[in-house]
Amino acid sequence: MSDKVTMVDPDMGWKYGFPKELPKDIENGDITEWLVENGYPREVIEKWKQSDLGYLPCRYWETDVLNVGEETQ
């Protein structure tokens, strides 16, 4: 049996090790501090917040994660 996880990929995230799995406890909240703690530059976030868009664009998607030892068919 597999579990669903939410992945997040901020703008140009590949430069900083993204996409990454978003912890379930912050899925519906402000992820700014989590992004910074996980290597995304605060300066880039602030630049986006001051832009006409007003926020950092991020892609989100849900995916299946196989549990350790699970066989695929």
Legacy VTK file of the C-alpha trace (Angstrom):
# vtk DataFile Version 3.0
C-alpha trace
ASCII
DATASET POLYDATA
POINTS 73 float
0.000 0.000 0.000
1.284 3.470 -0.816
0.829 6.820 0.887
0.164 10.165 -0.752
2.577 13.040 -0.217
2.536 16.629 -1.426
5.567 17.823 -3.326
6.533 21.494 -3.625
8.759 23.161 -6.200
9.301 26.936 -5.832
10.452 29.116 -8.712
13.916 27.946 -9.836
13.794 25.390 -7.031
16.115 23.001 -8.857
19.001 25.319 -7.931
18.341 24.665 -4.248
17.478 20.967 -4.148
13.757 21.141 -4.892
11.221 19.654 -5.452
10.870 18.318 -1.908
8.179 16.601 0.078
6.130 19.113 2.035
5.529 18.083 5.665
1.862 17.350 6.295
1.707 19.677 9.325
2.365 22.771 7.154
0.539 21.813 3.952
-2.153 24.475 4.424
-0.017 27.150 6.056
2.779 29.587 5.316
5.750 27.570 4.091
8.229 30.472 3.944
10.323 29.443 6.962
10.294 25.800 5.879
11.577 26.798 2.419
14.423 28.805 3.993
15.285 25.975 6.406
15.473 23.659 3.397
17.894 25.814 1.405
15.731 28.274 -0.522
17.148 31.828 -0.257
15.079 34.255 1.809
16.227 37.050 -0.528
14.516 35.376 -3.482
11.292 34.956 -1.502
11.353 38.631 -0.471
12.020 39.724 -4.059
8.942 37.814 -5.230
6.813 39.224 -2.385
7.769 42.753 -3.476
7.006 42.024 -7.136
3.712 42.724 -8.912
2.745 39.097 -8.262
3.144 39.562 -4.495
4.098 35.993 -3.622
6.598 33.261 -4.462
5.158 31.025 -7.194
5.331 27.329 -6.292
4.129 24.205 -8.038
2.400 21.646 -5.833
1.382 18.126 -6.703
0.371 14.978 -4.910
2.162 11.717 -5.594
2.290 8.173 -4.314
5.236 7.035 -2.221
5.919 3.343 -1.905
6.451 2.099 1.617
9.840 0.465 2.280
9.705 -3.199 1.360
6.618 -2.829 -0.798
6.627 -4.654 -4.071
5.409 -3.000 -7.225
3.228 -4.843 -9.687
LINES 1 74
73 0 1 2 3 4 5 6 7 8 9 10 11 12 13 14 15 16 17 18 19 20 21 22 23 24 25 26 27 28 29 30 31 32 33 34 35 36 37 38 39 40 41 42 43 44 45 46 47 48 49 50 51 52 53 54 55 56 57 58 59 60 61 62 63 64 65 66 67 68 69 70 71 72
